[in-house]
Amino acid sequence: MIIPTDYLAALPAYFLGSIPTAVWVGKIKYGLDIREHGSKNAGATNTFRVLGKKAGRVVLSIDVLKGMTAVLLPYFVLGYDFTAPELTHVQLVASFLAVLGHVFPIFAGFKGGKGVATSLGAVIGLQPLAALICLAIFLLVFMISHYVSLGSILAAFAFALLLWFAFPIQTFALPVFGSVLSAIVIVAHRKNIGRIVDGNESKMNLFKR
């Protein structure tokens, strides 16, 4: 049985999520603050646009890894059985804190990214099959529309639906978390939604040399 103090094992996830990968890569390697260029967002997408594919891949990989590591932190700290519902509850808190840290990083003046890559990492750790389906949805939408934001929004929405209707519910905390996470991603893209509607959203082709 989990006790309230066990949730302390999730707290380091916020600081893990707060690692401002895009900001540090931009400043250390290129001598610029990514938040002052392009969309001014400290995430992988803006890094691809401003700094190029090499830097973008680095930022994307590390940000995804932050989410995956956050899910594993409580497991190693608490030592519960990997399938225990109690452990899942702590992992959900850790995932939320990691995404919160990415969006509001303490190491970068609380001005970070939109949390998509870190959310993906958390989703991979929590429900790998759902993550794979959502990744496929993202890639399909992105390849058709060339809108990263639209792919992210639809993938996030699909994740919540999958957890509620496509997988056995062992604890309602997981689909509820999926819904909250989906809402956070969608709200974070509210300006992108407006630009898509107006036809002003920037397109990207990651596969073009």
C-alpha positions as CSV (number, residue, x, y, z in Angstrom):
1,M,0.0,0.0,0.0
2,I,1.3,3.4,-1.0
3,I,1.7,6.1,1.7
4,P,1.5,9.9,1.1
5,T,5.3,10.3,1.5
6,D,5.9,8.0,-1.4
7,Y,4.8,10.8,-3.7
8,L,8.0,12.6,-2.7
9,A,9.7,10.2,-5.1
10,A,8.0,12.1,-7.9
11,L,9.3,15.5,-7.0
12,P,12.7,15.2,-8.8
13,A,10.8,14.7,-12.0
14,Y,10.0,18.5,-12.0
15,F,13.7,19.4,-11.9
16,L,14.4,16.7,-14.6
17,G,11.7,18.3,-16.8
18,S,13.1,21.7,-16.1
19,I,16.3,21.0,-18.0
20,P,15.9,23.5,-20.8
21,T,17.5,21.5,-23.6
22,A,16.7,23.9,-26.4
23,V,17.9,26.9,-24.4
24,W,21.1,25.3,-23.4
25,V,21.9,23.9,-26.8
26,G,21.2,27.2,-28.4
27,K,23.3,29.2,-26.0
28,I,26.3,26.8,-25.6
29,K,26.6,25.6,-29.2
30,Y,25.2,28.5,-31.3
31,G,25.5,31.5,-28.9
32,L,21.8,32.5,-29.1
33,D,18.7,32.2,-27.0
34,I,16.1,30.1,-29.0
35,R,13.4,32.0,-27.2
36,E,14.3,35.2,-29.0
37,H,14.1,33.6,-32.5
38,G,11.5,31.9,-34.7
39,S,8.3,31.2,-32.7
40,K,10.2,32.1,-29.5
41,N,9.3,28.7,-28.1
42,A,12.0,26.6,-26.3
43,G,11.1,23.3,-27.8
44,A,12.2,20.9,-30.5
45,T,10.1,22.3,-33.3
46,N,11.5,25.8,-33.0
47,T,15.0,24.3,-32.7
48,F,14.5,22.5,-36.0
49,R,13.4,25.7,-37.6
50,V,16.1,28.0,-36.2
51,L,19.1,25.9,-35.5
52,G,18.6,23.1,-38.0
53,K,18.0,19.3,-38.0
54,K,21.1,18.3,-36.1
55,A,20.3,20.5,-33.1
56,G,16.7,19.7,-33.4
57,R,17.3,15.9,-33.2
58,V,19.4,16.4,-30.1
59,V,16.8,18.5,-28.3
60,L,14.0,16.2,-29.4
61,S,15.8,13.1,-28.1
62,I,16.7,14.6,-24.8
63,D,13.2,16.0,-24.2
64,V,11.6,12.7,-24.9
65,L,14.1,11.0,-22.6
66,K,13.2,13.4,-19.8
67,G,9.6,12.1,-19.9
68,M,10.6,8.5,-20.1
69,T,13.1,8.9,-17.2
70,A,10.5,10.6,-15.1
71,V,8.2,7.6,-15.3
72,L,11.0,5.3,-14.2
73,L,12.2,7.4,-11.3
74,P,9.5,6.2,-8.8
75,Y,10.0,2.6,-9.8
76,F,13.7,2.7,-8.9
77,V,13.3,4.9,-5.8
78,L,10.3,3.0,-4.3
79,G,11.0,-0.5,-5.5
80,Y,7.3,-1.5,-6.0
81,D,6.3,-4.3,-8.3
82,F,6.4,-2.8,-11.8
83,T,2.7,-3.5,-12.5
84,A,1.4,-2.3,-9.1
85,P,-1.5,0.3,-9.5
86,E,0.0,2.2,-6.5
87,L,3.2,2.7,-8.5
88,T,1.3,3.9,-11.5
89,H,-0.2,6.7,-9.4
90,V,3.2,7.9,-8.4
91,Q,4.4,7.6,-12.0
92,L,1.5,9.7,-13.1
93,V,2.4,12.5,-10.7
94,A,6.0,12.3,-11.8
95,S,5.0,12.5,-15.5
96,F,2.8,15.5,-14.8
97,L,5.7,17.2,-12.9
98,A,8.1,16.5,-15.7
99,V,5.8,18.1,-18.3
100,L,5.2,21.0,-15.9
101,G,8.9,21.4,-15.5
102,H,9.4,21.5,-19.3
103,V,6.7,24.2,-19.8
104,F,7.8,26.2,-16.7
105,P,11.5,25.3,-16.2
106,I,13.0,26.6,-13.0
107,F,16.4,26.6,-14.7
108,A,15.3,29.0,-17.5
109,G,13.1,31.6,-15.8
110,F,10.0,29.5,-16.1
111,K,9.8,30.1,-19.8
112,G,10.0,26.8,-21.6
113,G,8.4,24.7,-24.4
114,K,5.0,23.3,-24.9
115,G,5.7,19.9,-23.4
116,V,4.9,17.7,-26.4
117,A,8.2,15.8,-26.6
118,T,8.4,15.3,-22.8
119,S,4.7,14.2,-22.9
120,L,5.6,11.7,-25.6
121,G,8.4,10.3,-23.4
122,A,6.0,9.9,-20.5
123,V,3.4,8.3,-22.7
124,I,6.0,5.8,-23.9
125,G,6.9,4.9,-20.4
126,L,3.3,4.6,-19.2
127,Q,1.6,3.0,-22.2
128,P,4.0,2.0,-25.0
129,L,1.4,0.7,-27.4
130,A,-0.8,3.8,-27.1
131,A,2.4,5.9,-27.7
132,L,3.1,4.0,-30.8
133,I,-0.4,4.6,-32.2
134,C,-0.2,8.3,-31.3
135,L,3.2,8.6,-33.0
136,A,1.8,7.0,-36.1
137,I,-1.1,9.5,-36.0
138,F,1.3,12.4,-35.6
139,L,3.5,11.3,-38.5
140,L,0.5,10.7,-40.8
141,V,-1.0,14.1,-40.0
142,F,2.4,15.9,-40.3
143,M,3.3,14.3,-43.6
144,I,-0.1,15.3,-45.1
145,S,-0.4,18.8,-43.6
146,H,3.2,19.7,-42.8
147,Y,1.9,21.2,-39.6
148,V,3.8,19.9,-36.5
149,S,1.2,21.6,-34.3
150,L,-1.8,19.9,-35.9
151,G,-0.1,16.5,-35.6
152,S,0.7,17.1,-31.9
153,I,-2.8,18.2,-31.1
154,L,-4.5,15.3,-32.8
155,A,-2.0,12.8,-31.3
156,A,-2.7,14.2,-27.8
157,F,-6.4,14.0,-28.3
158,A,-6.1,10.4,-29.6
159,F,-4.1,9.4,-26.6
160,A,-6.9,10.3,-24.2
161,L,-9.4,8.5,-26.3
162,L,-7.2,5.4,-26.5
163,L,-6.8,5.2,-22.7
164,W,-10.6,5.5,-22.2
165,F,-11.9,3.2,-24.9
166,A,-9.2,1.0,-26.4
167,F,-7.3,-0.4,-23.4
168,P,-8.4,-2.2,-20.2
169,I,-8.7,0.3,-17.4
170,Q,-6.8,-1.1,-14.4
171,T,-6.9,2.3,-12.6
172,F,-9.0,5.3,-13.6
173,A,-6.1,7.5,-12.7
174,L,-4.4,6.6,-16.0
175,P,-7.2,7.7,-18.5
176,V,-7.9,10.8,-16.3
177,F,-4.2,11.7,-16.5
178,G,-4.3,11.1,-20.3
179,S,-7.2,13.5,-20.6
180,V,-5.4,16.2,-18.5
181,L,-2.2,15.7,-20.4
182,S,-4.1,16.0,-23.7
183,A,-5.8,19.2,-22.5
184,I,-2.5,20.7,-21.5
185,V,-1.0,20.0,-24.9
186,I,-4.0,21.4,-26.7
187,V,-4.2,24.5,-24.6
188,A,-0.5,25.1,-25.1
189,H,-1.2,25.1,-28.9
190,R,-4.1,27.5,-28.7
191,K,-2.3,30.2,-30.7
192,N,-1.3,27.6,-33.3
193,I,-4.9,26.6,-33.6
194,G,-5.8,30.2,-34.4
195,R,-3.0,30.4,-37.0
196,I,-4.1,27.1,-38.6
197,V,-7.7,28.5,-38.9
198,D,-6.4,31.7,-40.4
199,G,-4.0,29.9,-42.7
200,N,-0.9,31.5,-41.2
201,E,0.7,28.6,-39.4
202,S,4.2,27.8,-40.5
203,K,4.8,24.5,-42.3
204,M,7.8,22.2,-42.0
205,N,9.2,19.3,-43.9
206,L,11.7,17.4,-41.8
207,F,12.3,14.8,-44.5
208,K,13.4,17.4,-47.1
209,R,17.2,17.9,-47.4
